[in-house]
Amino acid sequence: MSDDCNRTPFWQRQPRLPLEIHRFLQDRTEAALQDPEDRQALVWPTILAAPGLRRAHPAGLPQPELLGHATRMLGALGHHDPADAWRTHRTAWPDTAEGDAAGWRPASAWGAWGPLVSLRCGWQLAALTPLPLGEPYPLACGVSLFNHGLYHECHDALEPLWARAEGDLKQGLQGLILLAGGYHHLQQHNLAGLLSLWEEALVRLGPGGGRVGTPWGEVCAESALDLTARRLDHGRCMTEDADDDAVFGPLWALDRPTWELA
């Protein structure tokens, strides 16, 4: 796991996003998960709403500077013509930006959520950029997103695999999805939600010791399962009148769970 992954900004409580922001992010996430070519859809929101660039260019980011910032990120994805990529993106995703070549601004609908849109898109890009393509890609996405603390996106990556699976594979993938869903509820400080999902995840993953064999590799989640069981032990002891610090402080204090793909 990379140092950047270890320092994920999402290992803490997260705000509930307005529906419009949630849909904006989910549209791009689903595109990037379905087709690795569409990972570039995450590049432009990352740049346009970056707080430092917004402060430096309150009237909008001049197109040459926008393309300059995009060059390295696009190059890592195998795209070496940022001007063409930007034209293509504006056609496919007109809700990303406002303005013109003299100054591009993030869509006004983002409002005060722009910095979080930038951060979340950038973190997804960090999780997805180095992954192997081809058949292993969807499972590798799920593992990397989980390890970057992007639990909702992890669910989105694994759900299509689960929907097509059968037997033990379906049970194992569902266990991983439930595990990730519980950590999303932790980010929302929803105790009832996380307890329910983690209880079911342990039922499904426990018999295999947290190891899920798939046609695309084996997901090793033993340590994550152990950490989750310890969190469950604490959560089950909490009463309805306990304050947030008493309920969630010990859950955050335990190590962050990670998976390995072998």
C-alpha positions in Angstrom: 0.0 0.0 0.0 1.4 3.4 -1.0 2.3 6.1 1.5 -0.5 8.3 0.0 -3.0 5.5 0.6 -1.8 5.3 4.2 -2.6 9.0 4.6 -6.1 8.9 3.1 -8.1 11.9 4.0 -11.2 9.8 4.1 -10.3 7.9 7.3 -12.6 10.2 9.3 -16.2 11.3 9.5 -17.5 12.4 6.2 -20.4 14.8 5.5 -23.6 13.7 3.8 -23.5 15.0 0.3 -26.4 16.8 -1.4 -28.1 14.6 -4.0 -26.9 16.7 -6.9 -23.2 16.4 -5.8 -23.6 12.7 -5.1 -25.0 12.1 -8.6 -22.2 14.2 -10.2 -19.6 12.1 -8.4 -21.3 8.8 -9.0 -21.7 9.4 -12.7 -18.0 9.8 -13.2 -17.2 7.0 -10.8 -19.4 4.5 -12.6 -17.9 5.6 -16.0 -14.4 5.1 -14.7 -15.2 1.7 -13.3 -17.0 0.4 -16.4 -14.3 1.6 -18.9 -10.7 2.4 -17.9 -10.6 4.9 -20.7 -13.1 7.0 -18.8 -10.9 7.5 -15.8 -9.9 10.7 -17.5 -13.4 12.0 -16.5 -12.0 12.4 -13.0 -9.1 14.5 -14.1 -10.9 17.7 -14.8 -13.0 18.1 -11.6 -9.9 17.4 -9.6 -8.1 20.4 -11.2 -11.0 22.9 -11.6 -12.1 22.9 -8.0 -8.7 22.5 -6.4 -8.7 25.2 -3.6 -5.2 26.6 -4.4 -6.0 27.1 -8.1 -9.4 28.6 -7.3 -7.7 31.2 -5.0 -5.1 31.9 -7.6 -7.6 32.3 -10.4 -10.9 33.5 -9.0 -12.2 34.5 -12.4 -11.4 31.1 -13.8 -8.4 28.9 -14.8 -7.0 29.9 -18.2 -7.1 27.0 -20.6 -3.3 26.7 -21.1 -2.9 26.4 -17.3 -5.8 23.9 -17.1 -4.2 21.7 -19.8 -0.8 22.0 -18.2 -2.1 20.7 -14.9 -3.9 17.9 -16.8 -0.9 16.7 -18.8 0.8 14.6 -16.1 -2.5 13.0 -14.9 -3.6 12.2 -18.5 -0.2 10.9 -19.4 -0.3 8.4 -16.6 -3.6 7.1 -18.2 -2.0 6.9 -21.6 -3.5 10.1 -23.1 -1.0 12.6 -24.5 -3.2 15.2 -26.1 -4.8 17.2 -23.3 -6.5 19.7 -25.6 -8.3 16.9 -27.4 -9.1 15.2 -24.1 -10.6 18.5 -22.8 -12.7 19.0 -26.0 -14.0 15.4 -25.7 -14.7 15.8 -22.0 -16.7 19.0 -22.5 -18.9 17.3 -25.1 -19.5 14.2 -22.9 -19.8 16.0 -19.5 -21.0 19.6 -20.1 -21.9 19.9 -16.3 -18.2 19.9 -15.3 -17.2 23.5 -16.1 -18.5 27.0 -16.9 -16.7 29.8 -18.8 -14.4 29.7 -21.8 -10.7 29.4 -22.8 -10.0 32.7 -21.0 -11.1 31.2 -17.7 -12.7 27.9 -16.8 -14.6 27.6 -13.5 -16.1 24.5 -11.8 -19.9 24.3 -12.4 -21.7 26.7 -10.1 -24.0 23.9 -8.9 -21.0 22.6 -6.9 -21.2 25.6 -4.6 -19.2 25.3 -1.4 -18.8 21.5 -2.2 -16.2 22.2 -4.8 -13.1 21.4 -2.7 -14.6 18.1 -1.6 -15.5 17.3 -5.3 -11.9 18.0 -6.2 -10.5 15.9 -3.4 -12.8 12.9 -3.9 -12.2 12.8 -7.7 -8.5 13.2 -7.2 -8.4 10.4 -4.6 -10.4 8.1 -6.9 -7.9 8.9 -9.7 -5.0 8.0 -7.4 -6.7 4.7 -6.6 -7.6 3.7 -10.2 -4.6 5.0 -12.2 -2.0 2.3 -11.5 -4.4 -0.7 -11.8 -4.0 -3.6 -14.3 -6.4 -3.5 -17.1 -8.4 -6.3 -18.7 -10.5 -8.8 -16.7 -8.8 -8.1 -13.3 -9.6 -4.4 -13.5 -13.0 -4.4 -11.7 -11.9 -6.4 -8.7 -8.6 -4.5 -8.5 -10.7 -1.3 -8.4 -12.7 -2.6 -5.5 -9.6 -3.5 -3.5 -7.8 -0.2 -4.2 -10.8 2.0 -3.5 -11.3 0.2 -0.1 -7.7 0.7 0.7 -8.0 4.4 -0.1 -11.0 4.8 2.3 -13.5 5.2 -0.6 -15.9 2.7 0.7 -19.0 3.9 -1.3 -17.0 3.6 -4.5 -15.7 0.2 -3.4 -19.3 -1.0 -3.2 -19.9 0.4 -6.7 -16.9 -1.5 -8.1 -17.8 -4.8 -6.6 -21.6 -4.9 -7.1 -21.5 -5.7 -10.8 -19.2 -8.6 -10.1 -21.5 -9.8 -7.4 -24.6 -9.5 -9.6 -23.1 -11.9 -12.2 -21.6 -14.4 -9.6 -23.0 -17.6 -8.2 -22.4 -19.9 -5.3 -19.4 -19.3 -3.0 -18.1 -16.5 -5.2 -21.3 -14.6 -4.8 -21.3 -15.1 -1.0 -17.7 -13.9 -0.7 -18.2 -10.8 -2.9 -21.3 -10.0 -0.9 -19.4 -10.2 2.3 -16.8 -7.8 1.0 -19.5 -5.4 -0.2 -21.2 -5.5 3.2 -17.8 -4.9 4.9 -17.2 -1.8 2.8 -20.8 -0.7 3.4 -20.3 -0.8 7.1 -17.2 1.4 6.9 -19.2 3.9 4.8 -21.7 3.9 7.7 -18.8 4.6 10.0 -17.9 7.6 8.0 -21.5 8.8 8.4 -21.5 7.9 12.1 -24.5 5.6 11.6 -24.1 3.0 14.4 -27.2 0.9 13.6 -26.2 0.8 9.9 -22.6 -0.3 10.5 -23.5 -2.9 13.1 -26.1 -4.5 10.8 -23.8 -4.7 7.8 -20.7 -5.8 9.7 -22.7 -8.6 11.5 -23.8 -10.0 8.1 -20.3 -9.5 6.6 -18.7 -11.6 9.3 -21.3 -14.3 8.7 -20.4 -14.5 5.0 -16.6 -14.0 5.3 -16.0 -15.8 8.6 -16.1 -19.4 7.2 -13.3 -18.5 4.7 -11.3 -16.7 7.3 -11.6 -13.4 5.3 -10.1 -14.9 2.1 -12.2 -14.7 -1.0 -11.1 -16.6 -4.1 -12.2 -15.2 -7.4 -11.3 -15.8 -11.1 -9.3 -12.6 -11.0 -7.3 -13.2 -7.9 -7.8 -13.8 -4.2 -8.8 -11.0 -1.9 -7.2 -11.4 1.5 -9.1 -9.5 4.2 -8.2 -11.4 7.3 -6.8 -8.4 9.2 -9.8 -6.3 8.1 -12.1 -9.0 9.4 -10.4 -9.1 12.8 -10.4 -5.3 13.1 -14.1 -5.3 12.2 -14.9 -7.9 14.8 -13.2 -5.8 17.4 -15.2 -2.8 16.4 -18.4 -4.9 16.5 -17.6 -5.9 20.1 -17.4 -2.3 21.1 -20.5 -1.2 19.1 -22.7 -3.9 20.6 -22.0 -2.5 24.1 -23.1 1.0 23.3 -26.4 2.4 24.6 -28.7 4.8 22.8 -27.8 7.6 25.2 -24.0 7.3 24.7 -22.4 10.4 23.2 -20.6 10.4 19.8 -17.1 10.4 21.3 -17.9 7.4 23.4 -19.5 5.5 20.5 -17.2 6.4 17.6 -13.9 7.4 19.2 -12.8 3.9 19.8 -13.9 2.8 16.3 -11.7 5.4 14.7 -8.8 4.7 17.1 -8.4 1.1 15.9 -6.2 0.6 12.8 -7.7 1.3 9.4 -8.6 -2.0 7.6 -7.0 -2.9 4.3 -7.3 -5.7 1.8 -4.7 -7.4 -0.3 -5.2 -8.8 -3.8 -3.0 -11.8 -4.5 
